[in-house]
């Protein structure tokens, strides 16, 4: 795997952070030549399709290394992903939702299919590497392909004159559900299992298998969990409730399956990684509990009406679970070494993440209770965004100075 790809993944993450700082700075210094919605769309699309997707693919290439027989094809696919992601970022900044940005997003989906095929074929050609880890990744690829139904349906919905109806938002939630709860979650747990098995760290495979099938089966009716605000009817609400409970139990089983190897994991990896993994798993548990709270109608209504709570939840998942898990698995895979710069970088990143979550959820709590807003919240959120950016730059610097372990 070329070192340049790892540098590009850090660049992508830094660009996501820069756009986050840009948005947080808008209340203090609005930029007239780039509207706020354009920056918001660029930030959200590039975070999910640029940084997160590319980071996952780099992690996969690092784990499988020489086992990837289609190295040239994988390199070309990764290069295409880089070019299309950057084009998409620029297009959203330039025109928001428009012909160029929509075309770039559509091309990105086709590159995703290509990369999904490379991942699938690589695992099929190496069946003995880890059966249970492969199972999680297969499930993630199904969710990835299925998620693209959401963007495809948007064009049909708009053509039918239904863009201002609930159907349009339901298509977006379909996409986000199978991206966040399907593709990213299953893929990263799968690569985590692969890394543990490579070090022969013990796992409770029975709990892993049961947890995997429970989660995967519940993932499909779990979509209704995301659209309860649309009042889809008693059958859909019943399926959402069953799926929410099943997915929570599945997460408990998955977390329990790693308990057996925790002492061994602490011996193999530095405390910097194990402490981060504990935080990541804690975030995963909190995420599942928060989603279960949507089954309470009064609470769900308040959540959907509070923009700060929704943004807090999205950052909890994308920063606290997805991004942090990718970074920690970079370390587990030997992409970075636990030197002083990486320790400072991760510490500052943790601080920025925690400050963001505390301020956003306290802001939502104040809205619900009618209490006064916390003073200097906009300044605090700007500071948190700067901390995230600074932490990412420190981690990138550490990789640039220390290199990849071979």
Order of alpha helices (4+ residues) and beta strands (2+ residues): alpha-alpha-alpha-alpha-alpha-alpha-alpha-alpha-alpha-alpha-alpha-alpha-alpha-alpha-alpha-alpha-alpha-alpha
